Amino acid sequence: MLNNIGLPGLLLIAVVVLVLFGRGKISSLMGEVGKGITAFKKGVTDGSKELEEDNGETARDITPEGEKDKA
């Protein structure tokens, strides 16, 4: 059903949305979407950094006792 909308259909939808909500409302909505995307990316990078730090703290020396004395 949605496979054959095409460019004219998308333009019609865009015009209807613009008429219903107005330019100001749409621009503020897009600003909020941009802020949300930025916050999501920041959360992902912070989460990956936190995981890397946790993995670094849990890493420990597993060299057998006899091998430690030789070094």
DSSP file (Angstrom, degrees, kcal/mol; ACC not computed):
  #  RESIDUE AA STRUCTURE BP1 BP2  ACC     N-H-->O    O-->H-N    N-H-->O    O-->H-N    TCO  KAPPA ALPHA  PHI   PSI    X-CA   Y-CA   Z-CA
    1    1 A M    >         0   0    0      0, 0.0     3,-0.6     0, 0.0     0, 0.0   0.000 360.0 360.0 360.0 -46.0    0.0    0.0    0.0
    2    2 A L  G >   +     0   0    0      1,-0.2     3,-0.9     2,-0.1     4,-0.2   0.486 360.0  84.5 -86.1  -2.1    2.8    2.5    0.9
    3    3 A N  G 3  S+     0   0    0      1,-0.2    -1,-0.2     2,-0.1     3,-0.2   0.768  92.5  43.0 -71.6 -24.9    5.1    1.3   -1.8
    4    4 A N  G <  S+     0   0    0     -3,-0.6    -1,-0.2     1,-0.1    -2,-0.1  -0.105  73.8 111.6-116.9  37.1    3.5    3.4   -4.5
    5    5 A I    <>  +     0   0    0     -3,-0.9     4,-0.8     3,-0.1    -1,-0.1   0.964  54.7 179.1 -71.0 -52.1    3.1    6.8   -2.8
    6    6 A G  H  >  -     0   0    0     -4,-0.2     4,-1.8    -3,-0.2     5,-0.1  -0.052  45.8 -57.5  77.7 178.3    5.7    8.5   -4.9
    7    7 A L  H  > S+     0   0    0      1,-0.2     4,-2.5     2,-0.2     5,-0.2   0.891 131.4  53.7 -66.8 -43.3    6.9   12.1   -4.9
    8    8 A P  H  > S+     0   0    0      0, 0.0     4,-2.1     0, 0.0    -1,-0.2   0.903 109.9  49.3 -61.2 -37.9    3.5   13.8   -5.6
    9    9 A G  H  X S+     0   0    0     -4,-0.8     4,-2.2     2,-0.2    -2,-0.2   0.905 110.9  48.9 -66.4 -41.4    1.9   11.9   -2.6
   10   10 A L  H  X S+     0   0    0     -4,-1.8     4,-2.5     2,-0.2    -1,-0.2   0.896 110.8  50.8 -65.2 -39.7    4.7   12.9   -0.3
   11   11 A L  H  X S+     0   0    0     -4,-2.5     4,-2.3     2,-0.2    -2,-0.2   0.903 109.6  50.6 -64.0 -40.4    4.4   16.6   -1.4
   12   12 A L  H  X S+     0   0    0     -4,-2.1     4,-2.3     2,-0.2    -2,-0.2   0.912 110.7  48.8 -62.6 -43.1    0.7   16.5   -0.8
   13   13 A I  H  X S+     0   0    0     -4,-2.2     4,-2.5     2,-0.2    -2,-0.2   0.916 110.8  50.9 -62.3 -43.5    1.2   15.1    2.7
   14   14 A A  H  X S+     0   0    0     -4,-2.5     4,-2.3     1,-0.2    -2,-0.2   0.901 110.8  48.4 -61.8 -41.8    3.9   17.7    3.5
   15   15 A V  H  X S+     0   0    0     -4,-2.3     4,-2.4     2,-0.2    -1,-0.2   0.911 111.5  49.5 -65.5 -42.8    1.5   20.5    2.3
   16   16 A V  H  X S+     0   0    0     -4,-2.3     4,-2.5     2,-0.2    -2,-0.2   0.916 112.1  47.9 -63.1 -43.7   -1.4   19.1    4.4
   17   17 A V  H  X S+     0   0    0     -4,-2.5     4,-2.5     1,-0.2     5,-0.5   0.910 111.7  50.7 -63.4 -42.1    0.9   18.9    7.5
   18   18 A L  H  X S+     0   0    0     -4,-2.3     4,-2.0     1,-0.2    -2,-0.2   0.901 112.5  46.2 -62.6 -41.7    2.1   22.4    6.9
   19   19 A V  H  < S+     0   0    0     -4,-2.4    -2,-0.2     2,-0.2    -1,-0.2   0.905 115.4  46.4 -68.0 -41.3   -1.4   23.8    6.7
   20   20 A L  H  < S+     0   0    0     -4,-2.5    -2,-0.2    -5,-0.2    -1,-0.2   0.916 127.7  22.4 -69.1 -43.5   -2.7   21.9    9.7
   21   21 A F  H  < S-     0   0    0     -4,-2.5     4,-0.5    -5,-0.2    -3,-0.2   0.716  99.8-132.3-102.3 -23.2    0.2   22.7   12.1
   22   22 A G     X  -     0   0    0     -4,-2.0     4,-1.7    -5,-0.5     5,-0.2   0.077  28.6 -82.1  84.7 158.5    1.7   25.9   10.7
   23   23 A R  H  > S+     0   0    0      1,-0.2     4,-2.4     2,-0.2     5,-0.2   0.879 124.2  52.6 -67.6 -39.9    5.4   26.7   10.1
   24   24 A G  H  > S+     0   0    0      1,-0.2     4,-2.1     2,-0.2    -1,-0.2   0.905 109.9  47.6 -64.3 -42.9    6.2   27.8   13.7
   25   25 A K  H  > S+     0   0    0     -4,-0.5     4,-2.0     1,-0.2    -1,-0.2   0.898 112.9  48.5 -67.2 -40.1    4.9   24.6   15.2
   26   26 A I  H  X S+     0   0    0     -4,-1.7     4,-2.5     2,-0.2    -2,-0.2   0.905 110.8  50.3 -67.8 -41.1    6.7   22.4   12.7
   27   27 A S  H  X S+     0   0    0     -4,-2.4     4,-1.9     1,-0.2    -2,-0.2   0.894 111.8  47.7 -66.2 -38.3   10.0   24.2   13.2
   28   28 A S  H  X S+     0   0    0     -4,-2.1     4,-2.0     2,-0.2    -1,-0.2   0.880 111.4  51.5 -68.6 -35.8    9.8   23.9   17.0
   29   29 A L  H  X S+     0   0    0     -4,-2.0     4,-2.1     2,-0.2    -2,-0.2   0.910 109.7  48.7 -65.1 -42.0    8.9   20.2   16.6
   30   30 A M  H  X S+     0   0    0     -4,-2.5     4,-2.3     1,-0.2    -1,-0.2   0.855 108.4  55.2 -66.9 -33.9   11.9   19.6   14.4
   31   31 A G  H  X S+     0   0    0     -4,-1.9     4,-2.1     2,-0.2    -1,-0.2   0.907 108.7  47.7 -62.6 -41.8   14.1   21.5   16.9
   32   32 A E  H  X S+     0   0    0     -4,-2.0     4,-2.3     2,-0.2    -2,-0.2   0.880 109.9  52.4 -66.7 -37.9   12.9   19.1   19.7
   33   33 A V  H  X S+     0   0    0     -4,-2.1     4,-2.3     2,-0.2    -2,-0.2   0.914 109.3  50.3 -63.1 -41.9   13.6   16.1   17.4
   34   34 A G  H  X S+     0   0    0     -4,-2.3     4,-2.3     1,-0.2    -2,-0.2   0.904 110.1  49.5 -62.2 -42.6   17.1   17.4   16.8
   35   35 A K  H  X S+     0   0    0     -4,-2.1     4,-2.5     1,-0.2    -1,-0.2   0.887 110.6  51.4 -63.6 -38.8   17.7   17.8   20.6
   36   36 A G  H  X S+     0   0    0     -4,-2.3     4,-2.3     2,-0.2    -2,-0.2   0.906 109.6  48.6 -65.2 -41.5   16.4   14.3   21.2
   37   37 A I  H  X S+     0   0    0     -4,-2.3     4,-2.5     2,-0.2    -2,-0.2   0.915 112.0  49.7 -64.4 -42.4   18.8   12.8   18.6
   38   38 A T  H  X S+     0   0    0     -4,-2.3     4,-2.3     1,-0.2    -2,-0.2   0.917 111.5  48.3 -62.3 -44.0   21.7   14.7   20.1
   39   39 A A  H  X S+     0   0    0     -4,-2.5     4,-2.3     2,-0.2    -1,-0.2   0.880 110.9  51.6 -64.4 -37.7   20.8   13.5   23.6
   40   40 A F  H  X S+     0   0    0     -4,-2.3     4,-2.3     2,-0.2    -2,-0.2   0.932 110.5  47.5 -64.5 -46.1   20.5    9.9   22.3
   41   41 A K  H  X S+     0   0    0     -4,-2.5     4,-2.3     1,-0.2    -2,-0.2   0.904 112.2  50.2 -62.1 -41.3   23.9   10.1   20.6
   42   42 A K  H  X S+     0   0    0     -4,-2.3     4,-2.5     1,-0.2    -1,-0.2   0.904 110.4  50.4 -64.1 -40.7   25.5   11.5   23.8
   43   43 A G  H  X S+     0   0    0     -4,-2.3     4,-2.4     2,-0.2    -2,-0.2   0.884 109.7  50.5 -63.6 -39.3   23.9    8.8   25.9
   44   44 A V  H  X S+     0   0    0     -4,-2.3     4,-2.3     2,-0.2    -2,-0.2   0.929 113.0  44.9 -65.8 -44.8   25.2    6.1   23.6
   45   45 A T  H  X S+     0   0    0     -4,-2.3     4,-2.3     2,-0.2    -2,-0.2   0.901 114.0  49.4 -67.9 -39.2   28.8    7.4   23.7
   46   46 A D  H  X S+     0   0    0     -4,-2.5     4,-2.4    -5,-0.2    -1,-0.2   0.906 111.6  50.1 -63.9 -40.6   28.6    7.9   27.5
   47   47 A G  H  X S+     0   0    0     -4,-2.4     4,-2.2    -5,-0.2    -2,-0.2   0.903 110.6  48.2 -64.6 -41.3   27.3    4.4   27.9
   48   48 A S  H  X S+     0   0    0     -4,-2.3     4,-2.2     2,-0.2    -1,-0.2   0.893 111.8  50.2 -68.3 -37.5   30.1    2.9   25.7
   49   49 A K  H  X S+     0   0    0     -4,-2.3     4,-2.3     2,-0.2    -2,-0.2   0.910 110.4  50.6 -63.4 -41.2   32.7    4.9   27.7
   50   50 A E  H  X S+     0   0    0     -4,-2.4     4,-2.4     1,-0.2    -2,-0.2   0.901 109.8  49.7 -64.0 -40.8   31.2    3.6   30.9
   51   51 A L  H  X S+     0   0    0     -4,-2.2     4,-2.4     2,-0.2    -1,-0.2   0.902 110.2  50.6 -64.6 -40.2   31.3    0.0   29.7
   52   52 A E  H  X S+     0   0    0     -4,-2.2     4,-1.9     2,-0.2    -2,-0.2   0.904 111.0  49.0 -64.0 -40.4   34.9    0.4   28.6
   53   53 A E  H  X S+     0   0    0     -4,-2.3     4,-1.8     2,-0.2    -2,-0.2   0.905 111.1  49.8 -65.4 -41.2   35.8    1.8   32.0
   54   54 A D  H  X S+     0   0    0     -4,-2.4     4,-1.8     1,-0.2    -2,-0.2   0.896 110.2  50.3 -63.9 -40.4   34.1   -1.1   33.8
   55   55 A N  H  X S+     0   0    0     -4,-2.4     4,-0.8     1,-0.2    -1,-0.2   0.871 109.2  52.2 -66.3 -35.6   35.9   -3.6   31.6
   56   56 A G  H  < S+     0   0    0     -4,-1.9     3,-0.2     1,-0.2    -1,-0.2   0.860 109.4  49.3 -67.5 -36.3   39.2   -2.0   32.4
   57   57 A E  H  < S+     0   0    0     -4,-1.8    -1,-0.2     1,-0.2    -2,-0.2   0.841 110.8  48.9 -72.8 -33.1   38.5   -2.2   36.2
   58   58 A T  H  < S+     0   0    0     -4,-1.8     2,-0.2    -5,-0.2    -1,-0.2   0.609  86.7 104.3 -85.0 -10.6   37.5   -5.8   36.1
   59   59 A A     <  +     0   0    0     -4,-0.8     2,-0.3    -3,-0.2    -3,-0.0  -0.517  50.7 172.6 -70.5 135.0   40.6   -6.9   34.1
   60   60 A R        -     0   0    0     -2,-0.2     2,-0.5     0, 0.0    -2,-0.1  -0.927  40.0 -88.1-141.3 165.7   43.1   -8.6   36.3
   61   61 A D        +     0   0    0     -2,-0.3    -2,-0.0     1,-0.1     0, 0.0  -0.629  36.1 177.4 -78.1 120.1   46.4  -10.4   36.1
   62   62 A I        +     0   0    0     -2,-0.5    -1,-0.1     2,-0.0     3,-0.1   0.087  29.8 137.3-111.3  22.4   45.7  -14.1   35.5
   63   63 A T        -     0   0    0      1,-0.1     5,-0.1     2,-0.1    -2,-0.0  -0.495  63.6-105.1 -67.8 133.9   49.3  -15.2   35.2
   64   64 A P    >>  -     0   0    0      0, 0.0     4,-1.5     0, 0.0     3,-0.6  -0.221  29.2-111.7 -58.5 152.9   49.9  -18.4   37.1
   65   65 A E  H 3> S+     0   0    0      1,-0.3     4,-1.2     2,-0.2     3,-0.2   0.862 115.8  52.9 -57.0 -41.5   51.8  -18.0   40.4
   66   66 A G  H 3> S+     0   0    0      1,-0.2     4,-0.8     2,-0.2    -1,-0.3   0.843 107.6  51.7 -65.8 -33.5   55.0  -19.8   39.2
   67   67 A E  H <> S+     0   0    0     -3,-0.6     4,-1.0     1,-0.2     3,-0.3   0.814 101.8  60.4 -72.8 -31.6   55.2  -17.6   36.1
   68   68 A K  H  < S+     0   0    0     -4,-1.5     3,-0.4     1,-0.2    -1,-0.2   0.883 101.0  54.4 -63.2 -38.6   55.0  -14.4   38.2
   69   69 A D  H  < S+     0   0    0     -4,-1.2    -1,-0.2     1,-0.2    -2,-0.2   0.823 104.5  54.7 -67.0 -31.2   58.2  -15.3   40.1
   70   70 A K  H  <        0   0    0     -4,-0.8    -1,-0.2    -3,-0.3    -2,-0.2   0.783 360.0 360.0 -72.8 -27.9   60.1  -15.7   36.8
   71   71 A A     <        0   0    0     -4,-1.0    -1,-0.2    -3,-0.4    -2,-0.2   0.483 360.0 360.0 -78.9 360.0   59.3  -12.2   35.5
